[in-house]
Amino acid sequence: MEAQLHTHTQPPGREPSHGLGLLESISAFCREKSMAESTFGRRAVNDGKFVSRLRDGARITPETLERVSSFMARHGTLAPSAPPELRALIRASTRLAPVVPAPLDSPSAAEGAPSRNFRFFDNRQKYLLFVNTCGEKEVIAQRVGMELAHIHPRPPAVRVFDAGMGDGSVLTRVMREMHHRFPTMPFYFVGKEISLEDVRLSLAKMVDRFYEHPATVLVVTNMYYSEAPWLAPKALAAATSLLWHEVGLTGSTSHEFSDQISALEPFLAKNWQARHSPKTGNPIYERPVALVLYRKDFRFLLDDVIPKQGRTRADYDLVIASQPYRLRVPAEFKAARVIGPLVRSLAPGGRLLGIHSHGGDPGLEIVQKIWPDENPYQTGRHDLLRAVRAELGKEARQYNFSSYADARAVFRYDMHTLPSEVSSSIGTSTLFAAWNAAVYVAQIDDERLGEAIASPKYLEATRDVLHGHGGLWFNDESYVVSRKRN
């Protein structure tokens, strides 16, 4: 859904702020109201570091600007000016009322279907807090490790595709497990990620992987699900603008590799750019990029593994599809635009492991204490696999679809807390972390969050659930699609 800026009537005698820039308007507002900038951030957009991030050059979305404008308007101040990079998008959104959803064959639609204004890309603070306080990444990596026992790799390499690399936490753990199982085999990894910050975090974790397992080729790309496995944009304009960047790491120590990966920062900052789709408001790439990394001293051995632009193939032994779509989008959309293309990228004997949130846990209890009718878990693994079968049509005969019983498919991960933290008196920081995890997993949109945190009820609900269960955990569910070997 596109954000539309509100227009407000100026109170008598009040200086307009819309002629000022965003930061200047916020600063003037805080001085007038004797409000700390951190307080402004928490009350306006549920982010105490919002203003400091703006000062550091962070960009915002039309939805965030709308929330800032609405907050200031409620306190009798006109909306601030839109930052220049948002003006075209805002003008477009005012012309599109109502917004027409992107067609299913549009790449921008594949990157994000409508889901009540929740966008992972715009919720980085929530994401980082969730990742660092909950154990989902570790448990998912263990699940992926279980699948490694069932793959049947063929020369010249074990081939793995990660459909949402994120900060690299899952992939690096999987790489360690693979080195343990296949210490002498060359590895070929492709990771899809559109977030520049996540690409930086992921690459920083890869230094030790290149040291421990030198016969490794890593490709990082920002392409769509229908393009990334093959490293080939579908649209002609995108294909002609594809930036293919190959880096042979020199040296033999992790320190040397770290220096060379850090030196990629200017390249990433310049080329790993995303913009908001005028149709969906979701991030899409400015231009497709494929960054290929390997150790130069293993170039000869890896010659058949290193992909060549225009002559790439998929044929993956393992595809990791961990939380690759939003909870509320229809099963047909998930099948057509995410899981379907990934299944088609499997090699004979290859396996796709899909994982998404399941519900039925204390996290959902917290959410339903505030929004009693909330049920974000509308598509289970059985529904999704039926939709994938339908999407594949006659091709479905080439694959096995395994939803498994709950005892195997559903698994739990916990929020990290000390026993003393979940006692008769739970600290505020623990309550905030638990609340953040619950609403992040349930993908609650910022508009409703802003309304909920205006009352202390959300902390009381969180405290009650933590006391009742002695902690906080969440349930995910998994499924497997495997390609028949013959």
NUDOBA-886550 format. One line per field, with one value per residue (C-alpha): residue number from 1; residue in three letters; chain; x, y, z. Coordinates in nm, 2 decimals. Each point is the difference from the previous one (the first is absolute). Layout:
N
num = NUM;...
residu = ALA;...
chaine = A;...
X = X;...
Y = Y;...
Z = Z;...
***
This chain:
486
num = 1;2;3;4;5;6;7;8;9;10;11;12;13;14;15;16;17;18;19;20;21;22;23;24;25;26;27;28;29;30;31;32;33;34;35;36;37;38;39;40;41;42;43;44;45;46;47;48;49;50;51;52;53;54;55;56;57;58;59;60;61;62;63;64;65;66;67;68;69;70;71;72;73;74;75;76;77;78;79;80;81;82;83;84;85;86;87;88;89;90;91;92;93;94;95;96;97;98;99;100;101;102;103;104;105;106;107;108;109;110;111;112;113;114;115;116;117;118;119;120;121;122;123;124;125;126;127;128;129;130;131;132;133;134;135;136;137;138;139;140;141;142;143;144;145;146;147;148;149;150;151;152;153;154;155;156;157;158;159;160;161;162;163;164;165;166;167;168;169;170;171;172;173;174;175;176;177;178;179;180;181;182;183;184;185;186;187;188;189;190;191;192;193;194;195;196;197;198;199;200;201;202;203;204;205;206;207;208;209;210;211;212;213;214;215;216;217;218;219;220;221;222;223;224;225;226;227;228;229;230;231;232;233;234;235;236;237;238;239;240;241;242;243;244;245;246;247;248;249;250;251;252;253;254;255;256;257;258;259;260;261;262;263;264;265;266;267;268;269;270;271;272;273;274;275;276;277;278;279;280;281;282;283;284;285;286;287;288;289;290;291;292;293;294;295;296;297;298;299;300;301;302;303;304;305;306;307;308;309;310;311;312;313;314;315;316;317;318;319;320;321;322;323;324;325;326;327;328;329;330;331;332;333;334;335;336;337;338;339;340;341;342;343;344;345;346;347;348;349;350;351;352;353;354;355;356;357;358;359;360;361;362;363;364;365;366;367;368;369;370;371;372;373;374;375;376;377;378;379;380;381;382;383;384;385;386;387;388;389;390;391;392;393;394;395;396;397;398;399;400;401;402;403;404;405;406;407;408;409;410;411;412;413;414;415;416;417;418;419;420;421;422;423;424;425;426;427;428;429;430;431;432;433;434;435;436;437;438;439;440;441;442;443;444;445;446;447;448;449;450;451;452;453;454;455;456;457;458;459;460;461;462;463;464;465;466;467;468;469;470;471;472;473;474;475;476;477;478;479;480;481;482;483;484;485;486
residu = MET;GLU;ALA;GLN;LEU;HIS;THR;HIS;THR;GLN;PRO;PRO;GLY;ARG;GLU;PRO;SER;HIS;GLY;LEU;GLY;LEU;LEU;GLU;SER;ILE;SER;ALA;PHE;CYS;ARG;GLU;LYS;SER;MET;ALA;GLU;SER;THR;PHE;GLY;ARG;ARG;ALA;VAL;ASN;ASP;GLY;LYS;PHE;VAL;SER;ARG;LEU;ARG;ASP;GLY;ALA;ARG;ILE;THR;PRO;GLU;THR;LEU;GLU;ARG;VAL;SER;SER;PHE;MET;ALA;ARG;HIS;GLY;THR;LEU;ALA;PRO;SER;ALA;PRO;PRO;GLU;LEU;ARG;ALA;LEU;ILE;ARG;ALA;SER;THR;ARG;LEU;ALA;PRO;VAL;VAL;PRO;ALA;PRO;LEU;ASP;SER;PRO;SER;ALA;ALA;GLU;GLY;ALA;PRO;SER;ARG;ASN;PHE;ARG;PHE;PHE;ASP;ASN;ARG;GLN;LYS;TYR;LEU;LEU;PHE;VAL;ASN;THR;CYS;GLY;GLU;LYS;GLU;VAL;ILE;ALA;GLN;ARG;VAL;GLY;MET;GLU;LEU;ALA;HIS;ILE;HIS;PRO;ARG;PRO;PRO;ALA;VAL;ARG;VAL;PHE;ASP;ALA;GLY;MET;GLY;ASP;GLY;SER;VAL;LEU;THR;ARG;VAL;MET;ARG;GLU;MET;HIS;HIS;ARG;PHE;PRO;THR;MET;PRO;PHE;TYR;PHE;VAL;GLY;LYS;GLU;ILE;SER;LEU;GLU;ASP;VAL;ARG;LEU;SER;LEU;ALA;LYS;MET;VAL;ASP;ARG;PHE;TYR;GLU;HIS;PRO;ALA;THR;VAL;LEU;VAL;VAL;THR;ASN;MET;TYR;TYR;SER;GLU;ALA;PRO;TRP;LEU;ALA;PRO;LYS;ALA;LEU;ALA;ALA;ALA;THR;SER;LEU;LEU;TRP;HIS;GLU;VAL;GLY;LEU;THR;GLY;SER;THR;SER;HIS;GLU;PHE;SER;ASP;GLN;ILE;SER;ALA;LEU;GLU;PRO;PHE;LEU;ALA;LYS;ASN;TRP;GLN;ALA;ARG;HIS;SER;PRO;LYS;THR;GLY;ASN;PRO;ILE;TYR;GLU;ARG;PRO;VAL;ALA;LEU;VAL;LEU;TYR;ARG;LYS;ASP;PHE;ARG;PHE;LEU;LEU;ASP;ASP;VAL;ILE;PRO;LYS;GLN;GLY;ARG;THR;ARG;ALA;ASP;TYR;ASP;LEU;VAL;ILE;ALA;SER;GLN;PRO;TYR;ARG;LEU;ARG;VAL;PRO;ALA;GLU;PHE;LYS;ALA;ALA;ARG;VAL;ILE;GLY;PRO;LEU;VAL;ARG;SER;LEU;ALA;PRO;GLY;GLY;ARG;LEU;LEU;GLY;ILE;HIS;SER;HIS;GLY;GLY;ASP;PRO;GLY;LEU;GLU;ILE;VAL;GLN;LYS;ILE;TRP;PRO;ASP;GLU;ASN;PRO;TYR;GLN;THR;GLY;ARG;HIS;ASP;LEU;LEU;ARG;ALA;VAL;ARG;ALA;GLU;LEU;GLY;LYS;GLU;ALA;ARG;GLN;TYR;ASN;PHE;SER;SER;TYR;ALA;ASP;ALA;ARG;ALA;VAL;PHE;ARG;TYR;ASP;MET;HIS;THR;LEU;PRO;SER;GLU;VAL;SER;SER;SER;ILE;GLY;THR;SER;THR;LEU;PHE;ALA;ALA;TRP;ASN;ALA;ALA;VAL;TYR;VAL;ALA;GLN;ILE;ASP;ASP;GLU;ARG;LEU;GLY;GLU;ALA;ILE;ALA;SER;PRO;LYS;TYR;LEU;GLU;ALA;THR;ARG;ASP;VAL;LEU;HIS;GLY;HIS;GLY;GLY;LEU;TRP;PHE;ASN;ASP;GLU;SER;TYR;VAL;VAL;SER;ARG;LYS;ARG;ASN
chaine = A;A;A;A;A;A;A;A;A;A;A;A;A;A;A;A;A;A;A;A;A;A;A;A;A;A;A;A;A;A;A;A;A;A;A;A;A;A;A;A;A;A;A;A;A;A;A;A;A;A;A;A;A;A;A;A;A;A;A;A;A;A;A;A;A;A;A;A;A;A;A;A;A;A;A;A;A;A;A;A;A;A;A;A;A;A;A;A;A;A;A;A;A;A;A;A;A;A;A;A;A;A;A;A;A;A;A;A;A;A;A;A;A;A;A;A;A;A;A;A;A;A;A;A;A;A;A;A;A;A;A;A;A;A;A;A;A;A;A;A;A;A;A;A;A;A;A;A;A;A;A;A;A;A;A;A;A;A;A;A;A;A;A;A;A;A;A;A;A;A;A;A;A;A;A;A;A;A;A;A;A;A;A;A;A;A;A;A;A;A;A;A;A;A;A;A;A;A;A;A;A;A;A;A;A;A;A;A;A;A;A;A;A;A;A;A;A;A;A;A;A;A;A;A;A;A;A;A;A;A;A;A;A;A;A;A;A;A;A;A;A;A;A;A;A;A;A;A;A;A;A;A;A;A;A;A;A;A;A;A;A;A;A;A;A;A;A;A;A;A;A;A;A;A;A;A;A;A;A;A;A;A;A;A;A;A;A;A;A;A;A;A;A;A;A;A;A;A;A;A;A;A;A;A;A;A;A;A;A;A;A;A;A;A;A;A;A;A;A;A;A;A;A;A;A;A;A;A;A;A;A;A;A;A;A;A;A;A;A;A;A;A;A;A;A;A;A;A;A;A;A;A;A;A;A;A;A;A;A;A;A;A;A;A;A;A;A;A;A;A;A;A;A;A;A;A;A;A;A;A;A;A;A;A;A;A;A;A;A;A;A;A;A;A;A;A;A;A;A;A;A;A;A;A;A;A;A;A;A;A;A;A;A;A;A;A;A;A;A;A;A;A;A;A;A;A;A;A;A;A;A;A;A;A;A;A;A;A;A;A;A;A;A;A;A;A;A;A;A;A;A;A;A;A;A;A;A;A;A;A;A;A;A;A;A;A;A;A;A;A;A;A;A;A;A;A;A;A;A;A;A;A;A;A;A;A
X = 0.00;0.14;0.03;-0.18;0.10;-0.26;-0.08;-0.06;-0.15;0.24;-0.11;-0.02;0.33;0.20;0.31;-0.02;0.27;-0.06;0.24;0.28;0.17;-0.10;0.28;-0.04;-0.38;0.05;0.27;-0.23;-0.29;0.21;0.12;-0.35;-0.14;0.30;0.02;0.31;0.07;0.01;-0.34;-0.13;0.13;-0.16;-0.33;-0.02;0.15;0.08;0.37;0.20;0.30;-0.21;0.13;0.36;-0.03;-0.13;0.30;0.23;-0.16;-0.26;-0.29;-0.36;-0.31;-0.32;-0.18;0.25;-0.02;-0.38;0.03;0.23;-0.24;-0.30;0.17;0.11;-0.35;-0.16;0.21;-0.09;0.29;-0.01;0.16;0.37;0.13;0.05;0.37;0.09;0.03;-0.36;-0.17;-0.05;-0.13;-0.24;-0.12;-0.06;-0.20;-0.23;-0.08;-0.07;-0.31;-0.08;0.33;-0.01;0.19;0.29;-0.08;0.12;0.25;0.16;0.34;-0.10;-0.31;0.22;0.21;-0.29;-0.37;-0.25;0.01;-0.13;0.29;0.26;0.33;0.31;0.22;-0.15;0.02;0.37;0.01;-0.26;0.18;0.34;-0.15;-0.19;0.31;0.21;-0.25;-0.16;0.16;-0.19;0.31;0.18;-0.29;-0.06;0.36;-0.04;-0.30;0.20;0.27;-0.24;-0.07;0.36;-0.01;-0.26;0.16;0.19;0.26;0.17;0.33;0.13;-0.15;-0.26;-0.25;-0.21;-0.24;-0.11;-0.32;0.03;0.36;-0.08;0.29;0.16;-0.06;-0.17;0.23;0.32;-0.12;-0.10;0.34;0.17;-0.22;0.07;0.38;-0.04;-0.20;0.18;0.35;0.16;-0.28;-0.02;-0.30;-0.21;-0.23;-0.24;-0.17;-0.28;-0.02;-0.13;0.10;0.34;0.05;-0.07;0.24;0.27;-0.07;0.00;0.32;0.18;-0.10;0.14;0.37;0.05;-0.19;0.24;0.29;-0.14;-0.14;0.20;-0.17;-0.31;-0.17;-0.25;-0.24;-0.21;-0.28;-0.30;-0.20;-0.36;-0.10;-0.07;0.34;0.25;0.04;0.12;0.17;-0.18;-0.25;-0.31;-0.08;0.21;0.08;0.11;0.21;0.19;0.07;0.12;0.31;0.22;0.29;0.25;0.25;0.29;0.11;0.38;0.21;-0.06;-0.11;-0.34;0.16;0.09;-0.35;-0.16;0.19;-0.10;-0.37;0.00;0.14;-0.32;-0.19;0.01;-0.11;-0.30;-0.10;0.00;-0.17;-0.21;-0.27;-0.37;-0.30;-0.37;-0.22;-0.26;-0.26;0.06;0.23;0.23;0.37;0.13;0.35;0.12;0.21;0.07;0.34;0.19;0.30;0.22;0.27;0.25;0.36;0.23;0.25;-0.28;-0.10;0.12;-0.18;-0.32;0.00;-0.31;-0.17;0.04;-0.31;0.05;-0.23;-0.26;0.09;-0.13;-0.22;-0.20;-0.01;0.03;0.05;-0.16;-0.22;-0.06;-0.33;-0.02;-0.28;0.02;-0.35;-0.25;-0.24;-0.32;0.05;-0.21;0.14;-0.03;0.22;0.27;-0.01;0.01;0.26;0.22;-0.01;-0.09;0.32;0.21;-0.13;0.08;0.36;0.06;0.24;-0.11;0.01;0.00;-0.20;-0.18;-0.05;-0.28;-0.05;-0.26;-0.17;-0.26;-0.17;-0.16;0.26;0.04;0.10;-0.34;-0.16;0.16;-0.12;-0.36;-0.02;0.03;-0.18;-0.23;-0.10;0.36;0.10;0.30;0.06;-0.26;0.20;0.14;0.25;-0.27;-0.19;0.33;0.11;-0.34;0.04;0.36;-0.13;-0.26;0.25;0.24;-0.27;0.13;0.35;-0.12;0.06;0.37;-0.01;-0.09;-0.19;0.06;-0.21;0.08;-0.19;0.01;0.24;0.27;-0.12;-0.07;0.29;0.06;0.25;0.03;0.08;0.32;-0.06;0.17;-0.22;0.02;-0.13;-0.34;-0.08;-0.25;0.13;0.09;0.23;-0.12;0.27;-0.11;-0.36;0.09;0.20;-0.28;-0.26;0.22;0.05;-0.37;-0.11;0.29;-0.08;-0.37;0.09;-0.22;0.00;0.15;-0.34;-0.15;0.31;0.00;-0.35;0.08;0.30;-0.19;-0.13;0.20;-0.24;0.25;0.27;-0.25;-0.11;0.36;0.08;-0.31;0.10;0.36;-0.10;-0.26;0.25;0.32;0.15;-0.08;0.03;-0.13;-0.09;0.11;-0.10;0.20;-0.07;0.22;-0.03;0.24;0.07;0.00;0.34;-0.11
Y = 0.00;0.34;0.26;0.33;0.32;0.16;0.37;0.20;0.33;0.24;0.13;0.37;0.17;-0.33;0.01;-0.25;-0.27;-0.14;0.24;-0.15;-0.32;-0.31;0.02;0.38;-0.05;-0.27;0.20;0.31;-0.22;-0.14;0.34;0.14;-0.30;-0.04;-0.36;-0.21;-0.12;-0.36;0.05;0.14;-0.31;-0.24;0.17;0.08;-0.32;-0.23;0.05;0.20;0.03;0.12;0.36;-0.10;-0.24;0.28;0.21;-0.28;0.00;-0.27;0.01;-0.05;-0.12;0.18;-0.19;0.11;0.36;-0.03;-0.12;0.29;0.25;-0.14;0.01;0.36;0.09;-0.14;0.24;0.30;0.02;-0.02;-0.29;0.03;0.00;-0.34;-0.09;0.04;-0.38;-0.05;0.28;-0.19;-0.30;0.21;0.18;-0.33;-0.13;0.30;-0.07;-0.37;-0.01;-0.28;-0.17;-0.27;-0.31;-0.11;-0.28;-0.34;0.00;0.32;-0.05;0.27;-0.19;-0.31;0.20;0.09;-0.05;0.21;-0.08;0.29;0.23;-0.23;0.01;-0.18;0.25;0.28;-0.18;-0.04;0.10;-0.27;-0.25;0.05;-0.01;-0.32;-0.17;0.08;-0.10;-0.32;-0.33;-0.05;0.02;-0.27;-0.24;0.06;-0.08;-0.32;-0.09;0.07;-0.22;-0.29;0.04;-0.03;-0.37;-0.05;0.20;-0.17;0.25;-0.06;0.15;0.25;0.15;-0.02;0.28;0.19;0.29;0.22;0.17;0.27;0.04;0.27;0.06;-0.33;-0.16;-0.31;-0.04;0.02;-0.27;-0.21;0.05;-0.13;-0.31;-0.06;0.02;-0.26;-0.23;0.07;0.12;-0.06;0.10;0.34;0.21;0.24;0.23;0.26;0.24;0.23;0.32;0.35;0.18;0.17;-0.02;-0.38;-0.05;0.18;-0.21;-0.32;0.06;0.08;-0.34;-0.18;0.08;-0.31;-0.22;0.08;-0.08;-0.33;-0.12;0.16;-0.18;0.23;0.22;0.25;0.20;0.28;0.15;0.23;-0.15;-0.12;-0.36;-0.07;0.12;-0.06;-0.38;0.04;0.34;0.13;0.29;-0.07;0.35;0.12;0.33;-0.17;-0.25;0.27;0.19;-0.31;0.07;-0.31;0.05;-0.27;0.01;-0.24;0.03;-0.01;-0.12;-0.29;0.15;0.12;0.34;0.04;-0.11;0.23;0.30;-0.08;-0.06;0.33;0.17;-0.09;0.26;0.27;-0.24;-0.12;0.35;0.12;-0.30;-0.18;0.26;-0.07;0.22;-0.02;-0.14;0.26;-0.28;-0.18;0.23;-0.30;0.01;-0.11;0.02;0.30;-0.23;-0.37;-0.10;-0.33;0.01;-0.31;-0.07;-0.29;-0.05;0.08;-0.27;-0.25;0.15;-0.29;-0.26;0.20;0.09;-0.22;0.13;0.37;0.13;0.18;0.29;-0.12;-0.37;-0.07;-0.29;-0.07;-0.37;0.04;-0.29;0.20;0.31;0.17;0.19;0.14;0.25;0.11;0.15;0.19;-0.18;0.15;-0.02;-0.27;-0.35;0.03;0.31;-0.18;-0.30;0.20;0.27;-0.16;-0.38;-0.10;0.16;-0.13;-0.36;0.02;0.09;-0.34;-0.25;-0.37;-0.12;0.36;0.11;0.32;0.07;0.25;0.16;0.25;0.10;-0.23;0.17;-0.18;0.14;0.26;0.26;-0.02;0.02;0.34;0.12;-0.12;0.16;0.34;-0.10;-0.29;-0.09;0.01;-0.32;0.06;-0.37;-0.05;-0.23;-0.33;-0.22;-0.24;0.29;0.13;-0.33;-0.05;0.34;-0.09;-0.32;0.20;0.26;-0.27;-0.18;-0.30;0.08;-0.10;-0.37;0.06;0.09;-0.14;0.23;-0.08;0.19;-0.25;-0.05;0.29;-0.19;0.04;0.31;0.24;0.11;0.26;0.27;0.21;0.36;0.01;0.09;-0.09;-0.18;0.31;0.22;-0.17;0.02;0.18;0.33;0.00;0.28;0.25;-0.09;-0.36;0.10;0.23;-0.28;-0.25;0.24;0.08;-0.37;-0.07;0.28;-0.05;-0.37;0.07;0.28;0.27;0.32;0.32;0.18;-0.24;-0.02;0.38;-0.02;-0.29;0.15;0.31;-0.20;-0.21;-0.29;-0.16;-0.03;-0.14;-0.26;-0.09;-0.04;-0.22;-0.24;-0.02;-0.07;-0.26;-0.20;0.08;0.15;0.06;-0.23;-0.02;-0.29;-0.03;-0.27;-0.16;-0.19;-0.16;-0.02;-0.23;-0.07;-0.37;-0.12;-0.17
Z = 0.00;-0.09;0.27;-0.06;0.18;0.22;-0.04;0.31;0.08;0.16;0.34;0.04;0.08;-0.04;-0.22;-0.28;0.00;-0.34;-0.16;0.21;-0.06;0.20;0.25;0.05;0.05;0.26;0.19;0.00;0.13;0.28;0.11;0.00;0.19;0.23;-0.12;-0.03;-0.35;0.13;0.15;-0.33;-0.18;0.24;0.00;-0.38;-0.15;0.29;-0.05;0.26;-0.24;-0.29;0.00;0.05;-0.29;-0.22;0.10;-0.10;-0.35;0.03;-0.25;0.08;-0.18;-0.08;0.27;0.27;-0.12;0.03;0.36;0.08;-0.16;0.18;0.33;-0.04;-0.13;0.31;0.20;-0.21;-0.25;-0.37;-0.19;-0.08;-0.36;-0.16;-0.06;-0.37;-0.07;0.11;-0.19;-0.32;0.17;0.21;-0.31;-0.17;0.30;0.00;-0.36;0.07;0.21;0.05;-0.07;-0.26;0.12;-0.21;-0.25;0.09;-0.28;0.14;0.18;0.25;0.09;0.07;0.24;0.22;-0.02;0.20;0.37;0.20;-0.04;0.17;-0.17;0.13;-0.18;0.20;0.34;0.04;0.37;0.07;-0.21;0.17;0.35;-0.09;-0.15;0.30;0.26;-0.15;-0.11;-0.33;-0.22;0.20;0.00;-0.38;-0.07;0.19;-0.21;-0.32;0.13;0.02;-0.37;-0.09;0.08;-0.28;-0.29;-0.29;-0.13;-0.33;-0.13;-0.03;0.33;0.27;-0.11;0.25;-0.05;0.30;-0.09;0.27;0.13;0.25;0.23;-0.10;0.34;-0.15;-0.30;0.19;0.24;-0.29;-0.16;0.32;0.00;-0.37;0.06;0.28;-0.23;-0.34;0.10;-0.34;-0.24;-0.17;0.10;-0.21;0.19;-0.13;0.25;-0.09;0.20;-0.09;0.32;-0.02;0.38;0.00;-0.28;0.20;0.31;-0.20;-0.19;0.33;0.13;-0.31;0.07;0.22;-0.25;-0.28;0.24;0.13;-0.33;-0.28;-0.28;0.03;-0.25;0.14;-0.21;0.15;-0.20;0.04;-0.28;0.03;0.09;-0.36;-0.11;0.29;-0.03;-0.36;0.06;-0.31;0.00;-0.21;-0.12;-0.29;0.16;0.32;-0.18;-0.19;0.32;0.19;0.20;0.03;0.23;0.06;0.29;0.04;0.36;0.04;0.29;0.24;0.33;0.13;0.07;-0.37;-0.11;0.25;-0.14;-0.35;0.08;0.20;-0.31;-0.19;0.21;-0.26;-0.27;0.21;0.11;-0.37;-0.16;0.26;-0.02;0.05;-0.08;0.08;-0.26;-0.11;-0.02;0.34;0.20;0.06;-0.06;-0.34;-0.14;-0.20;-0.21;0.03;0.15;0.03;0.23;-0.05;0.26;0.02;0.11;-0.29;0.10;-0.06;-0.34;-0.20;0.21;0.00;-0.37;-0.07;0.32;-0.05;-0.19;-0.33;-0.10;-0.25;0.05;0.35;0.12;0.31;0.08;0.37;0.24;0.28;0.01;0.33;0.00;0.36;0.04;-0.36;-0.02;0.22;0.21;-0.13;-0.38;-0.17;-0.04;-0.38;0.00;0.22;-0.23;-0.33;0.09;0.26;0.05;-0.35;-0.16;0.28;-0.05;-0.37;0.09;0.16;-0.14;-0.02;0.36;0.12;0.30;0.09;0.37;0.07;0.34;0.12;0.32;0.14;0.30;0.29;0.23;0.28;-0.26;-0.15;0.34;0.05;-0.33;0.06;0.34;-0.19;-0.32;0.09;-0.36;-0.13;-0.19;-0.23;-0.06;-0.27;-0.23;0.14;-0.17;-0.13;-0.17;-0.14;-0.15;-0.16;-0.16;-0.12;-0.16;-0.18;-0.11;-0.14;-0.19;-0.18;0.12;0.35;-0.09;0.01;0.37;0.34;0.24;0.37;0.26;0.27;0.33;0.25;0.22;-0.27;-0.19;0.29;0.22;0.27;0.06;0.31;0.10;0.19;0.36;0.33;0.26;0.22;-0.27;-0.01;0.36;0.21;-0.12;-0.37;-0.12;-0.25;-0.25;0.00;-0.04;-0.30;-0.16;0.04;-0.13;-0.30;-0.08;0.02;-0.23;-0.24;-0.04;-0.04;-0.25;0.16;-0.20;0.15;0.00;0.24;0.20;0.05;0.13;0.23;0.18;0.09;0.29;0.25;-0.07;-0.24;0.27;0.24;-0.26;-0.06;0.37;0.05;-0.28;0.11;0.36;-0.12;-0.21;0.18;-0.31;-0.37;-0.30;-0.35;-0.24;-0.36;-0.24;-0.28;-0.32;-0.27;-0.37;-0.16;-0.37;-0.10;-0.09;-0.33
***
